[in-house]
Amino acid sequence: MRKYFNKLYLSIALVVLSLLTMVATTYAWVGLLTSTTFDEFTIDLQEHDTENAEYGIMASLDGINFFEDLGQHITEIKRKILENVGYNVSNMNDNRVKQLFSQHKMDQCSARQYNNLVMGEFRNLYDLETTNYYWFDLYLSVYKIGETTAEDSSKCLDLYLRDHLISAVTDESPEGYYEYNLFNSVTYPTVSDSLFGKKILGDSLVQNAIQPGTTVDGKVKIDIANSCRVAFEKYVAVDKGHLEQYEHGAIHTGLFIYQKHGLYPTYNPDTKVYNFGGVLPNKYNFAREYFSSTHPDFQMRNVPQEIIDRGDIQFADDGVVNHIVVPSDGVTISKMIRFRIYFWFEGWDSNCFDVIDNKTVKLNLSFSTKSPNED
């Protein structure tokens, strides 16, 4: 009978509190989010089978001190995030850390010059370096529950990322959709192109693809979580508690960059919700065209090709794209594995414009040893 580990449930509610900049009209594209932050999140470790579970997941923020419940260490996570982006918080009390954390701003930015294993330097849309994003390290390992059976030192972690990863569901908008009045119309290209309903996905065309020549005008409704990204930088497993092994040539083994929506521009006639696609080339990128139409000086800035080719994954709870730790990684009772977790607003995303201001985005990291196929 398969033994299940604990379920690490990490829920980060990101409170978006943005000040809009005025230039002839209100806009927030090209790095003009000036007070966007998140301040509320909880971490909870749960077992799938409380009565029969023999092994569980332990988590750590420093690779040394492991806990069965990280929910009591929220302030320490905030401290780590601030420290990671350059703040000196060593002598700050908890109240000051909480205050500073709530004031940390975000840019609409991208990780540049990355490879398929490691995130690159973050820069805003004017190609200036920024620290206005979030990242922290999370170490995972296995521990024995109780003493009814002998410890199995060969037991390896098998871990999935489950449930809804990113959402914008709030009391204000239960579906996570927000309406926005465009200050000018945008017309998609009139030539046929594989991005618009011609791209074959499996055996079918993109459902509800926005057609060439469509003019987007007036009021639009979008899911503001579509502009978010969550990345997991994965490392090789090392001896538990020996953080120094990560400081001396630790090997990266994978990089997962997740987005909520699909790549292709769509319009759902039932919900009347637009998804303007992911990171698309200039003429297909709604946010860039929308902004450039009233700010001609920005037309000289092209969507970076390496960001277009990055290959962000549409998150789906299907047990394939979210199988982030496999037994061959070798995470046993005596080992630990590190994930460096990033969250940011993808500045070149076609949905990343000022409708995202003053809204709440929620990040839900739910790690489980139970595959979705076992539900």
C-alpha positions as CSV (number, residue, x, y, z in Angstrom):
1,M,0.0,0.0,0.0
2,R,1.3,3.4,-1.0
3,K,2.4,5.6,1.9
4,Y,1.5,9.3,1.7
5,F,3.5,12.2,3.0
6,N,2.1,15.4,4.4
7,K,0.5,17.9,2.3
8,L,2.2,21.3,2.4
9,Y,-0.4,23.9,1.9
10,L,1.0,27.3,1.2
11,S,-1.5,30.1,0.6
12,I,-0.1,33.5,-0.2
13,A,-2.7,36.3,-0.6
14,L,-1.1,39.1,-2.5
15,V,-2.8,42.4,-1.9
16,V,-2.3,44.7,-4.8
17,L,-2.3,48.3,-3.8
18,S,-1.2,50.3,-6.8
19,L,-1.0,54.1,-7.3
20,L,-1.7,55.1,-10.9
21,T,0.5,57.5,-12.8
22,M,-1.2,60.2,-14.9
23,V,0.0,61.1,-18.4
24,A,-3.0,62.4,-20.4
25,T,-4.8,59.5,-18.9
26,T,-4.4,56.9,-16.2
27,Y,-2.2,53.9,-17.0
28,A,0.0,51.5,-15.3
29,W,1.9,49.7,-18.0
30,V,5.7,49.7,-18.4
31,G,6.7,49.4,-14.8
32,L,4.4,52.1,-13.3
33,L,3.0,50.0,-10.5
34,T,4.2,52.1,-7.6
35,S,2.9,50.5,-4.5
36,T,1.9,47.0,-5.4
37,T,2.7,44.5,-2.7
38,F,1.3,41.4,-0.9
39,D,1.1,41.2,2.9
40,E,-1.2,38.4,3.9
41,F,-0.4,34.7,3.5
42,T,-0.7,31.5,5.5
43,I,1.3,28.2,5.5
44,D,-0.3,25.0,6.6
45,L,1.0,21.5,6.5
46,Q,-1.7,18.8,6.4
47,E,-1.8,15.0,6.0
48,H,-3.9,13.3,3.4
49,D,-4.4,10.3,5.6
50,T,-4.0,11.3,9.3
51,E,-4.6,7.8,10.6
52,N,-2.4,5.8,8.3
53,A,0.3,8.1,7.2
54,E,3.8,6.9,8.2
55,Y,5.9,9.6,6.6
56,G,5.4,13.4,6.3
57,I,6.9,16.5,4.8
58,M,9.0,18.8,6.8
59,A,9.7,22.3,5.5
60,S,12.4,24.8,6.3
61,L,13.3,28.4,5.3
62,D,17.0,28.1,6.0
63,G,17.8,24.4,5.3
64,I,18.7,23.9,8.9
65,N,15.6,24.3,11.1
66,F,12.8,22.1,9.9
67,F,9.2,22.4,11.0
68,E,6.0,20.4,10.6
69,D,4.0,23.6,10.5
70,L,5.4,26.7,8.9
71,G,2.2,28.6,9.8
72,Q,3.9,29.9,13.0
73,H,6.8,31.5,11.0
74,I,5.1,33.9,8.7
75,T,7.1,36.9,9.9
76,E,10.3,35.0,9.2
77,I,9.2,34.4,5.6
78,K,8.6,38.1,5.2
79,R,12.0,38.8,6.8
80,K,13.7,36.4,4.3
81,I,11.9,38.0,1.3
82,L,13.0,41.5,2.3
83,E,16.5,40.3,2.9
84,N,16.7,38.7,-0.5
85,V,15.9,41.9,-2.3
86,G,18.4,44.0,-0.4
87,Y,16.9,45.2,2.9
88,N,19.0,45.0,6.1
89,V,16.5,43.5,8.5
90,S,18.9,41.8,10.9
91,N,18.2,44.3,13.7
92,M,14.5,44.9,13.0
93,N,11.8,43.8,15.3
94,D,8.8,41.8,14.0
95,N,6.5,44.8,13.8
96,R,9.0,46.8,11.7
97,V,9.5,43.8,9.4
98,K,5.7,43.6,8.8
99,Q,5.5,47.3,8.1
100,L,8.3,47.3,5.7
101,F,7.1,44.2,4.0
102,S,3.7,45.8,3.4
103,Q,5.4,48.8,1.7
104,H,7.6,46.8,-0.6
105,K,6.7,47.8,-4.2
106,M,6.5,45.7,-7.3
107,D,7.3,46.4,-10.9
108,Q,5.9,44.9,-14.0
109,C,9.1,43.1,-15.0
110,S,10.7,40.1,-16.5
111,A,13.6,37.7,-15.7
112,R,16.1,38.4,-18.5
113,Q,19.1,36.4,-19.7
114,Y,17.8,33.2,-18.0
115,N,18.4,29.7,-19.1
116,N,16.2,26.6,-18.9
117,L,17.4,25.9,-15.3
118,V,18.0,29.3,-13.7
119,M,16.1,32.5,-13.5
120,G,17.9,35.6,-14.8
121,E,18.2,39.1,-13.6
122,F,14.9,40.9,-13.2
123,R,14.4,44.1,-15.3
124,N,11.5,46.3,-15.9
125,L,10.1,47.2,-19.3
126,Y,12.7,50.0,-19.7
127,D,15.4,47.4,-19.3
128,L,16.4,48.8,-15.9
129,E,17.4,46.4,-13.1
130,T,14.7,46.0,-10.4
131,T,14.3,44.3,-7.0
132,N,10.6,44.9,-7.0
133,Y,9.5,41.3,-7.1
134,Y,9.4,38.5,-4.5
135,W,11.5,35.4,-4.0
136,F,12.3,33.0,-1.1
137,D,13.9,29.6,-0.6
138,L,11.9,26.6,0.6
139,Y,13.6,23.4,1.7
140,L,11.6,20.1,1.8
141,S,12.4,16.8,3.4
142,V,10.8,13.7,4.8
143,Y,10.3,12.6,8.4
144,K,9.0,9.5,10.1
145,I,5.6,9.8,11.9
146,G,5.4,7.8,15.1
147,E,7.3,4.7,16.1
148,T,5.0,1.9,15.1
149,T,7.3,0.7,12.3
150,A,10.9,0.8,11.6
151,E,12.3,3.8,9.7
152,D,12.7,3.2,6.0
153,S,15.7,5.3,4.9
154,S,15.1,4.6,1.2
155,K,11.6,6.2,1.2
156,C,11.7,8.9,-1.5
157,L,9.5,12.0,-1.8
158,D,7.1,12.0,-4.7
159,L,5.5,15.5,-4.9
160,Y,2.8,17.3,-6.9
161,L,1.8,20.9,-7.0
162,R,-2.0,20.8,-6.6
163,D,-5.2,22.9,-6.8
164,H,-5.5,26.4,-8.1
165,L,-2.1,28.1,-8.3
166,I,-3.1,31.7,-9.1
167,S,-6.4,33.4,-8.7
168,A,-8.0,36.8,-8.2
169,V,-11.1,35.7,-6.4
170,T,-12.2,38.3,-3.8
171,D,-15.4,39.4,-2.1
172,E,-15.5,42.2,-4.7
173,S,-15.2,39.8,-7.6
174,P,-16.1,36.2,-6.7
175,E,-15.1,35.0,-10.2
176,G,-11.9,37.0,-10.2
177,Y,-12.9,39.1,-13.3
178,Y,-12.6,42.9,-13.4
179,E,-14.0,45.4,-15.9
180,Y,-12.0,48.2,-17.4
181,N,-12.8,51.0,-19.8
182,L,-10.3,51.3,-22.6
183,F,-9.2,54.9,-23.4
184,N,-8.7,53.9,-27.1
185,S,-9.5,50.9,-29.3
186,V,-7.0,48.3,-30.5
187,T,-7.4,46.3,-33.7
188,Y,-5.7,42.9,-34.1
189,P,-3.8,42.3,-37.3
190,T,-5.9,41.6,-40.4
191,V,-3.6,39.0,-41.9
192,S,-4.0,35.4,-41.1
193,D,-1.6,34.2,-38.4
194,S,-1.0,31.0,-36.5
195,L,-1.5,32.9,-33.2
196,F,-5.2,33.5,-34.1
197,G,-7.1,30.3,-34.4
198,K,-4.7,28.7,-36.9
199,K,-2.5,27.1,-34.4
200,I,-3.3,23.4,-33.9
201,L,-3.3,22.2,-30.3
202,G,-3.7,18.5,-30.4
203,D,-6.5,17.8,-32.8
204,S,-8.4,21.1,-32.3
205,L,-8.1,24.8,-32.9
206,V,-7.8,27.2,-30.1
207,Q,-11.2,27.6,-28.6
208,N,-12.7,31.1,-28.7
209,A,-9.6,32.5,-30.4
210,I,-9.8,36.3,-31.1
211,Q,-10.1,36.5,-34.9
212,P,-7.8,38.7,-37.1
213,G,-9.2,42.2,-37.6
214,T,-11.2,42.2,-34.4
215,T,-11.4,45.6,-32.8
216,V,-11.3,45.7,-29.0
217,D,-13.1,48.8,-27.9
218,G,-15.0,50.2,-24.9
219,K,-15.3,48.1,-21.8
220,V,-13.3,44.9,-21.4
221,K,-13.5,42.2,-18.7
222,I,-10.3,40.2,-17.8
223,D,-8.9,38.0,-15.0
224,I,-6.1,40.2,-13.6
225,A,-4.3,37.0,-12.3
226,N,-3.5,36.3,-15.9
227,S,-0.6,38.7,-15.8
228,C,1.1,36.9,-12.8
229,R,3.9,34.3,-13.0
230,V,5.1,31.8,-10.4
231,A,8.5,30.2,-10.9
232,F,10.1,27.2,-9.1
233,E,13.9,27.0,-9.5
234,K,14.7,23.4,-8.5
235,Y,18.0,22.2,-7.0
236,V,19.6,18.8,-6.5
237,A,19.0,17.0,-3.2
238,V,21.7,17.4,-0.6
239,D,22.3,16.1,3.0
240,K,19.6,17.5,5.3
241,G,20.8,20.4,7.4
242,H,23.9,20.9,5.4
243,L,23.2,24.2,3.8
244,E,26.9,24.6,2.9
245,Q,26.5,22.0,0.2
246,Y,24.3,24.4,-1.7
247,E,27.0,27.1,-1.4
248,H,29.6,25.0,-3.2
249,G,28.5,24.3,-6.7
250,A,25.0,23.0,-6.1
251,I,23.4,21.8,-9.3
252,H,20.1,23.2,-10.7
253,T,17.9,20.4,-12.0
254,G,14.9,22.2,-13.3
255,L,12.9,25.4,-13.8
256,F,9.1,25.6,-13.9
257,I,7.5,28.9,-14.8
258,Y,3.7,28.8,-14.5
259,Q,1.0,31.1,-15.8
260,K,-2.7,30.8,-15.2
261,H,-3.9,31.4,-18.8
262,G,-3.1,30.0,-22.2
263,L,-0.8,31.6,-24.7
264,Y,-3.3,32.5,-27.4
265,P,-5.7,35.5,-27.3
266,T,-9.3,34.4,-26.6
267,Y,-12.7,35.9,-25.9
268,N,-15.4,33.9,-24.2
269,P,-18.8,35.0,-25.4
270,D,-20.6,33.4,-22.5
271,T,-18.6,35.1,-19.7
272,K,-17.5,38.1,-21.9
273,V,-14.0,37.7,-20.5
274,Y,-10.9,38.5,-22.6
275,N,-7.6,36.7,-22.3
276,F,-5.2,38.7,-24.4
277,G,-2.6,35.9,-24.4
278,G,0.8,35.5,-22.8
279,V,4.1,37.1,-23.8
280,L,3.5,37.7,-27.5
281,P,5.4,39.6,-30.3
282,N,4.9,43.3,-30.7
283,K,1.9,43.5,-33.1
284,Y,0.0,40.7,-31.2
285,N,0.7,42.0,-27.7
286,F,-2.4,43.8,-26.6
287,A,-0.8,45.7,-23.7
288,R,2.1,47.0,-25.8
289,E,-0.2,48.0,-28.7
290,Y,-2.7,49.6,-26.3
291,F,0.0,51.6,-24.6
292,S,2.0,52.5,-27.7
293,S,-1.1,53.9,-29.5
294,T,-1.1,56.9,-27.1
295,H,2.7,56.9,-26.3
296,P,4.5,56.8,-29.6
297,D,7.9,57.0,-27.9
298,F,7.4,53.5,-26.6
299,Q,7.0,52.0,-30.0
300,M,10.8,51.7,-30.2
301,R,10.7,49.1,-27.4
302,N,10.3,45.5,-28.6
303,V,9.1,42.5,-26.7
304,P,12.3,40.6,-26.0
305,Q,12.6,37.4,-28.1
306,E,14.0,35.4,-25.2
307,I,10.9,36.2,-23.1
308,I,8.7,35.1,-26.0
309,D,10.6,31.9,-26.3
310,R,10.8,31.2,-22.6
311,G,8.0,28.6,-22.7
312,D,5.9,29.5,-19.6
313,I,3.6,26.6,-18.7
314,Q,-0.2,27.0,-18.4
315,F,-0.9,25.6,-15.0
316,A,-3.3,22.7,-14.9
317,D,-4.0,20.3,-12.1
318,D,-3.4,17.2,-14.2
319,G,-0.4,15.5,-12.6
320,V,1.8,16.2,-15.6
321,V,3.0,19.8,-15.7
322,N,3.0,19.9,-11.9
323,H,5.0,16.8,-10.9
324,I,7.8,18.8,-9.4
325,V,9.6,16.1,-7.2
326,V,10.0,12.6,-8.4
327,P,11.4,9.5,-6.6
328,S,14.6,9.7,-8.7
329,D,15.4,13.0,-7.1
330,G,16.4,11.0,-4.0
331,V,14.7,13.1,-1.3
332,T,14.8,10.7,1.6
333,I,14.8,11.2,5.4
334,S,18.5,12.1,5.4
335,K,18.2,14.5,2.4
336,M,16.5,17.8,1.5
337,I,15.7,19.6,-1.7
338,R,15.6,23.3,-2.3
339,F,13.2,25.3,-4.4
340,R,13.7,29.0,-5.0
341,I,10.2,30.4,-5.5
342,Y,9.6,33.6,-7.4
343,F,6.4,35.7,-7.9
344,W,6.1,38.7,-10.2
345,F,3.8,40.6,-12.6
346,E,5.1,39.6,-16.0
347,G,5.5,43.1,-17.6
348,W,5.5,41.8,-21.2
349,D,2.3,39.8,-20.7
350,S,-0.5,40.9,-23.0
351,N,-2.8,41.1,-20.0
352,C,-0.5,43.3,-17.9
353,F,-2.0,46.8,-18.1
354,D,-3.6,49.1,-15.6
355,V,-6.7,47.0,-15.0
356,I,-4.5,45.0,-12.5
357,D,-4.2,48.1,-10.2
358,N,-5.8,48.0,-6.8
359,K,-6.8,44.4,-7.0
360,T,-6.1,41.3,-5.0
361,V,-4.2,38.3,-6.4
362,K,-3.8,35.1,-4.5
363,L,-1.0,32.6,-4.8
364,N,-1.8,29.1,-3.5
365,L,1.1,26.7,-3.3
366,S,-0.3,23.3,-2.4
367,F,2.3,20.5,-2.4
368,S,0.9,17.0,-2.2
369,T,2.1,13.5,-2.5
370,K,-1.3,12.6,-3.9
371,S,-1.5,12.7,-7.7
372,P,-4.6,14.3,-9.2
373,N,-5.1,11.0,-11.0
374,E,-5.7,9.4,-7.6
375,D,-8.7,11.7,-6.8
